[in-house]
Structures are given as C-alpha cells and as structure tokens.
Amino acid sequence: MKVKFRWCKFQQLQLLELQAVFALRQQVFIIEQQSIYTDIDGLDADSWHLLGEDQGGQLVAYARLRGDRQSGCYKFERIVLAPEARGCGLGDMLMQQLLDKAAQGAEFSTLKLSAQSHLQGFYAKWGFIGVGEEYDDGGILHRDMHRPLTLP
C-alpha cells in the first residue's frame, strides 16, 4: 500500500483532517476494540500528529508524538492503522516515521509507549522493552515499554 506521511502540529490540522483523526481513533480503539475510554484527553494540542493517507486521500495510519517534560521522555501514543491497511508493512513505516521525528528533536533520550499486550512483540523488534506488569486500560491489557532514543 502506497501511503503519504505528513507531520503537523495540532493547530495546523484542517477541520476535516481533525475529524478524520478522531474518526479513525474512535473506529479502532472504541468501536472495534470495544474500549470505553476518553480519547479526547487534552493532550492533542501539545503534540505532533503523524497522518498517513492512501492514494485516495483517506487517512489509514495515525500516531501522536508528545514530549513529556514531567517524565523526561518522548511518548508514542494513539498508534493506529485502519483495518483495511493492516498486514502490508504500514505499521513498520509508521514506527520508522515516529523514530525519525523523535531523533530530530533529540530533546529527550528515552522513548515510551503503552503497548496493547498482544503487540509487545511488534514493538520489541523496534527495541522497546517491557517495563512493569500488565495493566487494564479501557478493558484491554497493556504494558509500558521503553527504549533509549538511540540504540547501542
């Protein structure tokens, strides 16, 4: 699948793009995965947003990148692929975009994410290591995963 990626700050998102972001996150996280949680968490405004659109302009991949001064790390959040875009390597392309963007900032030396437990293997191949015990987040088991910004 050919996808065009684009980074933008929240204020740069057009209204229809913002609607597409919220619709994709809702479609996958809330409806498909039946997880009732507050998706609009007040953190979007201070984040970078990665949009991946197919050749028809449809949003098929998305992630949020946020520098968290309190924990002193970059957080990869809301990583999502549309159902029709899975299984073709798009997740790897999305992760590479996230890693490249974090490396450009180089403000923090640690990357963190909250992985759905069944995806720990995917993130492990990108150097993330599970930290602590699994926990329930919106009815889905998750585990925190960390890695240094640059791998040895």
DOVOFI-127175 format. One line per field, with one value per residue (C-alpha): x, y, z; residue in three letters. Coordinates in steps of 0.05 Angstrom, whole numbers. Layout:
BEGIN
px = [X  ...]
py = [Y  ...]
pz = [Z  ...]
resn = [ALA  ...]
REM end
This chain:
BEGIN
px = [0  27  19  40  61  57  74  36  22  -50  -61  -41  -95  -153  -222  -235  -167  -182  -249  -214  -163  -218  -260  -202  -183  -257  -267  -209  -199  -271  -316  -272  -236  -296  -255  -293  -243  -235  -199  -200  -153  -130  -61  -71  -59  13  31  58  10  31  -20  -14  -61  -71  -71  -144  -130  -162  -129  -105  -49  -40  3  15  84  90  148  132  174  147  174  231  215  181  115  88  13  -52  -14  -68  -79  -146  -169  -160  -88  -63  -16  23  81  49  60  135  132  93  144  202  169  160  232  259  217  238  311  303  281  332  306  296  337  281  221  159  94  36  30  -31  -4  -14  30  91  128  118  146  203  230  238  280  225  229  170  172  130  68  10  -49  -120  -132  -203  -215  -152  -87  -29  44  90  150  213  276  332  325  388  402  474]
py = [0  68  119  191  212  282  312  372  407  408  480  461  407  427  414  355  325  331  298  241  232  228  182  133  132  121  68  25  38  49  11  -45  -59  -43  0  55  109  184  191  267  275  347  326  333  408  398  341  326  288  238  228  173  179  129  150  170  217  171  171  100  110  157  168  222  242  281  306  296  341  310  241  268  226  224  187  150  149  132  89  63  33  29  -44  -44  -21  -76  -132  -95  -67  0  -8  -11  51  87  67  90  158  163  145  193  251  238  236  304  335  299  337  272  209  159  136  107  76  38  -24  -68  -133  -172  -121  -126  -169  -116  -61  -106  -112  -36  -41  -29  -69  -83  -48  -69  -112  -113  -70  -60  3  11  -64  -82  -108  -61  -59  1  -5  38  45  95  144  116  43  20]
pz = [0  -20  36  41  112  138  206  234  299  324  302  231  224  180  208  161  178  252  241  204  261  314  269  258  332  350  297  320  394  417  368  340  405  448  495  531  548  540  473  473  533  525  502  427  428  453  407  338  294  241  187  134  75  19  -54  -49  9  61  130  141  192  250  312  363  389  452  492  566  609  673  656  613  551  484  485  424  431  394  343  297  228  192  187  111  118  163  143  89  128  143  218  206  163  218  271  229  219  295  310  258  285  357  335  301  366  409  470  509  509  525  485  519  497  527  484  479  506  442  405  451  401  346  390  416  345  347  411  462  527  572  640  699  699  651  669  645  605  580  583  544  574  564  585  587  541  539  497  490  434  402  406  421]
resn = [MET  LYS  VAL  LYS  PHE  ARG  TRP  CYS  LYS  PHE  GLN  GLN  LEU  GLN  LEU  LEU  GLU  LEU  GLN  ALA  VAL  PHE  ALA  LEU  ARG  GLN  GLN  VAL  PHE  ILE  ILE  GLU  GLN  GLN  SER  ILE  TYR  THR  ASP  ILE  ASP  GLY  LEU  ASP  ALA  ASP  SER  TRP  HIS  LEU  LEU  GLY  GLU  ASP  GLN  GLY  GLY  GLN  LEU  VAL  ALA  TYR  ALA  ARG  LEU  ARG  GLY  ASP  ARG  GLN  SER  GLY  CYS  TYR  LYS  PHE  GLU  ARG  ILE  VAL  LEU  ALA  PRO  GLU  ALA  ARG  GLY  CYS  GLY  LEU  GLY  ASP  MET  LEU  MET  GLN  GLN  LEU  LEU  ASP  LYS  ALA  ALA  GLN  GLY  ALA  GLU  PHE  SER  THR  LEU  LYS  LEU  SER  ALA  GLN  SER  HIS  LEU  GLN  GLY  PHE  TYR  ALA  LYS  TRP  GLY  PHE  ILE  GLY  VAL  GLY  GLU  GLU  TYR  ASP  ASP  GLY  GLY  ILE  LEU  HIS  ARG  ASP  MET  HIS  ARG  PRO  LEU  THR  LEU  PRO]
REM end
